[in-house]
Amino acid sequence: MKEIDLRSDTVTRPTTGMLQAILSAEVGDDVYKEDPSVNALEEKLAKMFGMDEALFFPTGSMANQAAIKLHTQPAEQLICDKWAHVYNYEGGGVSFNSGVSCKLVDGDRGMITASQVEENINPPDFYHSPLTTLVCLENTTNKGGGACYELDEIKKIRKVCNTHNLGLHLDGARLFNALVAKGESPKNYGKLFDTISVCLSKGLGTPMGSVLLGKKDLMKNAIRVRKVLGGGMRQVGFMAAAGIYALDNNVDRLAEDHKRAQEIGATLSSLNYVQKVENVETNIVIFYLNETLSEEKFMKQLQKENIRLSNMGHGKLRVVTHLDYTEDLHLKFLEVIRNIKN
């Protein structure tokens, strides 16, 4: 049986159409800013979000780390949720690359509120504590199970940042999932954030790449920071062409991933060995088993059926739907989980 890999939406492979776009891409040397496909991708996303500039990065983590570096100075502090990707999954890069600490906020499913931001800002004249200079949000939230911010709350956070002269960065690794789920416009986000990182290799299905979008005064040093971090690339237009193809063809279909994730969540909720399923908004399903079935036994039964998903620890299991998870595979997965033995 074909493997059903639900560990992440990063496991996808290029479609035939995307491969054709890659093969026919016009390329140059991007370190010299002479790759026409990269330039086209950057211009396309900057226009889409109403941002001044955009810069292509090999990874989302590097794009986030570059943004933090652009916003901060060593010994300063950023505010983020305790589950934020920039804190949990970027190898300590905040401290290593920027010399910055994180004030962790106990939000709801990875999302923080304007009032929480305000109460966690260190007094700027109290020199014993780090100077707060940046707020980092994540939409959708990874550890929060694909939860989406309400735009009104982001507007309130923007107001707090303006009042206290703080930068506002969005880790938009799965931002297009949020845009599709909420029916929102990218330009609404461009108006609110100083910088946004957009990942192309998750729900949009490209082999690699993220783009950092931002205002001109911040982005003027972005290419220098990318170089320092080792992100200068040459004929990377092949991958940029995949990104352009994904933006043109793979955004609206994210709704299919969301629908299948909701069906998985509903099925899991009906099973007697499942203790809890967290609210499903996009393409991530997080659930917990009850005491009648150990995680080890559950995972072994799935492995026998050639099914893979993620164990996030502390009893938290994760399923992520994606481009390569077809309707046939979906029906098979639902059948398997319905027949798991306690």
N, C-alpha and C positions, 0 to 999 in steps of 0.2 A: 504494500500500500504506500502511496505517496506520503511523504512526511508532511505533517501539519505543524508548522512552526509558528507559535503564537507568543514567543518570548518578547518580541518587539517589532515595531514597524520599520526597523532598520535592516531587516533580513531580506528585503525585497530585491529582486533582480530586474534589470532594465527590460522593458517590453520591446517588442519588435520595432514599434514606431520610434521609441527612444533610442534604440541601437542605430537605426537609420539616421536619426538626427546627429548622433555622436560621430558616425562615420563620415557624414557629409559636412561637418562643421568647418568653418573657416577659422584658422588659428594663427596666432603670432606669439610673441614673447610678452607674457603679462607682467613680468618684472619691469619691463620698459613701458608698460601700459599700452602695448601694441597688439593685444589679442582682441580682434573685433567681436568675437562671440562673448568674451567676458565683459567687454565694454557694453555690449547690447543687453546682457543680463542685468548688469548694474543699473543701466539707464531705465530698463523696464521696471525693476522693483522700486527704484527711487520715485519714478512717476506714479506707480501704483499706490504707494503710501504717501505721496505728497511730501517726500523728504528731499533735502538738498542734494545729498550724495549717498553713494553706496560703494561697498568694497567687498569683493569675493574672498572668502576664507576657506581653507581646506576642511575645517571642522567648526561645529557650533561652540564647542568649549573654547577654541581659540578666539572666535568672534566675541564671545562673552568676556573673556579675559582681556581682550584688547579694549573693549568698551569700558571696563572697570578701570583700566590703566588711563584711559583718556579722561575719565571723570575725576580721578582721585590723585592724591599725593601720599607717599609713605607716612604711616602712623595715623592716617585717618580711618574712618569707619563707615561701612555701608549697612543699611537695614534691609533684611530679607526674612522670609519665612524660614522656620526651622527645617523644613523639607526642601528648601530651594536647591535647584541643580547646581548653582554657582558655589554653594557651600558643601553639598554632599557628594557630588559626582564629577568634580573637576580637579581632583588630586591635590587639593590645597593650593590651587593656583592663585587664589585671591591674596594669600599671604606671600607666596613665593614670587609672583610676578609684580605685584603692586605694593606689597608691604602694608596691606590693609586688613583690618579685622572686621568681623561680621557681628552685628547685633541681631540675634535670632529672635524672631517673634513667633508666638504660639498662635498661628492662624487657624483657619478652618479649611481643611483639605488642601493645604498649601497656599491658601489665599489670605492676604492680610487686609485690614481696613485702614481708612484714613486716620481714624482715631488712634489705632495701634501705632501707626507711623509717627504720629505727633507725640505720643507719650514715650516713644523710644529715641527721640532726638536728644543728644547730649547738649547741655547748655554751652553755647559757643565760647562764652567767656570763662568757663570752668576748665582751666588748662590741665587739670589732673586726669580728665577723661579724654578719649579720642574725639577729634572733631568729626561730627557727622556731615558727610558731603554727598551721599548717594543713596537712593532707594532702588532696589532691584525687585521687579515682579516677574512672575513666570506664568505664561498663558499659552496652552493649557498647562495645568500642573501635572508633573510626572508622578511623584509619590502621592499626590492627592487624587490620583485616579482619573486624570483627564478632565478635572473640573475647570470651568470657565469663569473668569471674572465678569461681573456686570460692568458695563461701560460707565454707568453712573458712579460706581465706587472708584474707578480709575480716575474719573474727573475730580472727585474729592481728594484723592491722593495727589493729583497734579497741583491742586490748589494749595495743599499743605507744603509741597515741595517749593512752590513759588514763594510762599510766605517765608520759608526758612532758607531760601536760596540753595536748595538741594537739587542735584541732578536726578533724572528718572530714566532708568534703563529697563527695557523689556527683553527677557529671555523668551523669544517667540519660537522656540523649537517646534512647537505644534500650533503655532498661531493660526494657520489656515484651517485647522480643525475647529478652533474657536470661532473663526469668522463664518464658516459654513454652518456650524451649530446654532449660532446666534443671529445669522443673517445680517452681519455687520459689514461695513465698508472698511477696507484697509486705511483709507484716508483719515478715518476717525482716530486711528491709532497714531498715524503720523503727526496729527495735531497735538497729541497728548504727551508723547515720549520724546526725549532728547536723542536717544539711540534705541534701535531695535535690532536684534539678531533674528534672522529667519533661516530655519534649516530646510534644506531641499531633500535630504536623504532619509527623512522619516516618512510621514504620510504621503509625500509627493513622489517618493519612489526613485530618486536618483542614486547613483553609486556613491556620491560624495558631495560635500559643499554646503556652506552657509554664507549668507550675505549680511553684512553689518550696514545698517542704514542710520543716517544721522544728520544733524544740523551742521552747517558748513564750519562754524567755529570750532566744533569738536572734532570733526572728521579730517581737518587739515593735517593732523599728525597720525591718522589711522594707518596709512601705508608704512610709515616709519615704525610704528609699533608692530605691525604685522611682520615686517622684516626682522625686527629684534626677536620676535617669538618663533622665527623660522618658517614663516608662512608665505614667503615669496615663491611663486610657481611660474613655470614657463608656458608650454603650450597647453594650458589648462582649459582652453576654449572647448575641448572635447566634452569636458564635464559641465561647462557653462551651457553648452548646447542642450545637454540633458536637462539642465535646470529650466531653460526656456521652454522646452517641450513639456516638462512637468507642469509649469505654470499655465500653459495653454490647454493641457489635456487632463490633468489629474486633480484639479482642485474640486470641481463640482462632485466628482465621484466619491469624495470623502464621506458624503452622506450615506453611501452604501456601507462603509466601514462602521459608521455610527449605528446604523440600523442593525447590523449583525451583532455588534457589541451589546446593544440593548436586548436582543433576543437571547444572547448568551447569559446576560444578567438575569433575565426573567426565568430562564430554565434553571440556572443555579439556585435561584431563590425558592424554587419549588422542590428541591431535593433535600431529603432528610439528613444527609451528611454535611450539609452546608449550614454553618452557623449564621453567617451574615454576608450580604453583598452590598458594597457601597454604591451610592447613587451613580448611575452611568449617564454621562452627558455626551461623550464623544467616542473615541475608539479604544478606551482602556477600561478593563473590568478588574476590580480588586475585590477579592472575596476571602473568607476565612472558613476553615473546616471546624466541625464540632468534635467533641471528644470521642465519638464513635469511630472516627477514621483518622489515622495519623497522616501527616504530610508525606512521610516516606512511602507508605503503602499506596497512597493516592498517586504519587508521582510515578511509582513503579508500574501501576496499572496503565497509566497514560503512555509510558515508554513502550510497553508491549504493543500498543496500538500505533506506535511511531508518532506520538504527539508530544510536543515540547511547549512548556510555558515557564514562567519565572517564579521562583521562590524568593521573595524579597526579605525574608526573615521575620521573626516575631509573629509567625503564623499568617503572614500576609502573602497571598498568592495573586499573581497578575497575569491577565490575558490581554494581548494587544492585537486588534484586527488591522488588516492592511491590504495593500494592492494585490498581493499574491495569495491571499486567503479567499478562495473562490466560493461560490454558492455550494458546489459539490462538497468541498472540504468542510464548509460550515455545517451542512446537514450531517456529515459523518461525525464531526466533533460533538454536535448536540446528541447524537445517538450514543456515542461512547460515554459521555458524562452521565447520561440517564441510566446507563447500565453498570456504573461503577459499583463494586461490592464493598460494603462497610467492613 
